[in-house]
Amino acid sequence: MIGRESQFEQLSALVEAAREGRGSSALVYGEAGIGKSSLASAVVDAASSSGFQVLSCYGVRGTGTVGFEGLHELLLPLLNRMDTLPPRQQAALDVAFGGEGEPADRLITGLAAFGLLEEAAARGPLVVLVEDLHWLDLSTADIVTFLAARMNVMPALLLATSRADRIYPDRSPRFKHHVPLTPLAQEDALRLIARHSPELTAQQQHRLAERAMGNPLALTEWSTNPSWIEGASSAKRSRVPMGKRLEDSFLAEVALLPAATRHALLVAAAGQDCSSHEVLAAARNLGLDQSDFAPSESFGLITLSSGTFRFRHPLVGSAVYDNADSDARSRVHTELAKVVVDPARAVQHRAAAVTGWNEEVAVELEELAVATGRRGARTEAAAAWRRAVALTPVPTVRARRTVMAAEAARQAGATADAVALLAEAKPSADDEATVVQLARTEWMLASTSTTLPDRGADELIALSRALSNPDDRVEVLTWAAVRSYTRQDFSAEVTAAVTEELRRPDIAVTERQRLLQSIGLVLIGSADRITSVDKALSIFQQQVRETDVTLLNCLAFAFEDAHHLADAERVWSAEADMFHRMVRTSDETVALAGRSTVRMNANAIAAGLADGEQALRLSFDLDLSVVGALCAANIARARAWRGEHELARAALDTSTELSGLIPFARVASIASWASAQIAANEGRPEDAVDHLLRSVEHPPIGLWAGGDLADAAVRAGRPEAVAGWLDMATAALASSDSDHLAMLVERTRALLSPTGDARGHFELAIEHGERSTAVLDLAKTRLFFGEWLRRERHIVEARGHLSAALHVFESHHTTPLAQRTARELGAAGGVQPTQSPQAVDVSTVLTAQELHIAQLAAQGYSNKQVADQLYLSHRTVGAHLYNAYAKLKINRRSQLAVALAATLG
């Protein structure tokens, strides 16, 4: 390990930490030939000799056509333990490896791989070696980076190597440690030369050290070839990349071989994804023989190992392949395609043999893309679609396949690639099905990411008018309505146009079309009511389409806009359950975020926080930035209710970071509401009013946030600031039977009323509140009424309302309001109830994830069932439960329900 002693010590320390249970991950990177593999092998050999189990996989140029090949290689020794995984994770891994079933999101496949590594690590410390990460199939590379961020919970080290110029920027940060390898210092370079070629003179050694520029591979390869010790000046050489110079040196060796051997090496280089039997069969078809490989083996350029030809260094194979002429490569791939057993790899070789357009092969690639997508290898599916595009002669067909490549990229989470493909397809997309699919992919991208601006409502209206299919027309018009709704950028022209189009007699014939019509009209403000929630859900559930997630979201928004929070929650819950069963994790995450918002609006703080925490965690794993921003804003609101201001501000920072330059109006409104609650808690009513006024600008959220406005405005001496919200809420009540909203309106009127008129409004507000489920807003109404009663010297009556409010605030752990109520009750001469020692806030005892796991376990779910429900490994669930038992001072699962009931009050 000349010159790499410090890196070896660094990685050895990580091995020892893993032995002690403190796992980690490390990425070793540098230029070609810099010694990455040598360093990794030395570390792994040392770990293996000290008792570590070793799992490994290797990236090979030219492989990765169908996805998960590397993952299969890595996990092969553990596949007999698949029955230890939760059922959904078992199914996901089985489908990824070619079994029948629905493809899972990459998150579940990653969790399955993580679960198997946990099983292995439970039997002893583990080192996972991933060589040449940059050449792994992309689906496996995604899983490796997923694992890299999670190794700390087991006695294991994940060690990966990669070329510095090929590291994907979104993968590197997932590794906990980065080990860059730089060229050797001259002293170390000379020591290496002396070890390999002691016969060289001192002058030759120095000349070689200068020429190799500290690259260990160059130092060892060139030290045996005098022609490479001499050469051009160092200034000229420094402008040539080291990888190219090394390839040239390998080509010089290859040039010394017989022509037939050079041809045989090309077959091996083109068939690095093939077995030796397939390579030899293709070689025979080209007039070659196994003996033609012998000279290259004698030169040490290639070896036959475990049924596969392997090059001395990857640069040998790339040099041979890249320097062959296109005709020679085409003939080799043609013969490989004839002998390769796996149909998917055979198609790839046929595609590599083609020059120019070839519709026949393009059709095969399209079939491969569909089949690969069904296995969940969506990155490889997108690549197959793109290769099919390159071979497609007809522009309209090319546009259709480009759109499908974009959709596959979207499903793979490659948002930037999807956006670029859509832009490429748009000029040539003219058949209706392609135009609609392009718009649909574009819409779904814009709904979950800030990368792509969505189409304006006027563009969507124009698109709908150009379509002949009523299903497509009404769906696109619903998108226009929901866009205006979520951004609150209604205009008279857009409202009139969407209304006119949706009310055309030929656009709503089927039940589904009529439902979408009513959703669009409600969202655009041209209708007041929608069909019953049961009827609406039954229509969607008859046949769940890929895009129904967006339309179901629209349905939930429509119920929200009609002020039916309970019905909206039912829709979001139905979505979450449906997409959980269908293993559509991204869609489930959107539903959890939506339900979190509705539950927070309805005062279900604990449930809303649980949804928000889970969806935020998933949004990071799935790269759903807009969804994460919404969740973080809801978490901030829950924390602010509880007076946890540091946590609330951290959540607001996360929301801002995820929102991008132009945050969605819904997210900004919720964040402003959370900021207002913090300001009110800290005695800054002026700031609270300003934040609430910004929240009110987005009516779907502001309608509920504005219920807090009167208290802050009166305290700030700005009662006039409430007028706009009160007009809006009063108008909304005219078409709504929401007791919750009626309570907020009457409470506001009471706080703004002259002294003599306030009682009637307060009493009416409480009457409405008692018919609602909004227990916290009802308690706030009792608090405000109790304050008014005390000022009016109705002391005994005030105590009753204040005591009732205090009990609710304490039981829901909304500390700032509990403290305010307690002070008011004390001023009224009331006796504050003595809180039971057990009635503590469970959220201060358990983390959000521990609490969620404990609640599910208390309901009778097994560890595997909880793991499937929350997207965790079953061992992680067990670890969280163990921690929860200790914190709750219990030792059995059967005690959970009682312990949680006690801590939740």
RASUL-V640927 format. One record per helix or strand of 2 or more residues. SS is the DSSP state (~ for helix, > for strand). FROM is the first residue (numbers start at 1). LEN is the number of residues. If there is no record, write none. Layout:
ss = <SS:SS>
from = <FROM:FROM>
len = <LEN:LEN>
This chain:
ss = <~:>:~:>:~:~:~:>:~:~:~:>:~:~:>:~:~:~:~:~:~:~:~:~:>:>:~:~:~:~:~:~:~:~:~:~:~:~:~:~:~:~:~:~:~:~:~:~:~:~:~:~:~:~:~:~:~:~:~>
from = <5:24:36:53:69:87:106:126:133:138:151:156:164:169:177:186:202:216:226:234:242:259:276:290:302:308:314:326:343:359:378:395:415:432:457:470:492:511:533:548:565:585:605:625:645:665:685:699:719:739:755:775:795:815:842:848:863:874:893>
len = <15:7:14:6:16:10:17:6:3:11:3:8:3:4:4:11:11:7:4:4:14:12:10:9:4:4:9:14:11:16:14:17:12:17:9:18:11:13:9:14:17:17:18:17:15:17:12:17:15:14:16:17:17:13:4:11:8:15:11>
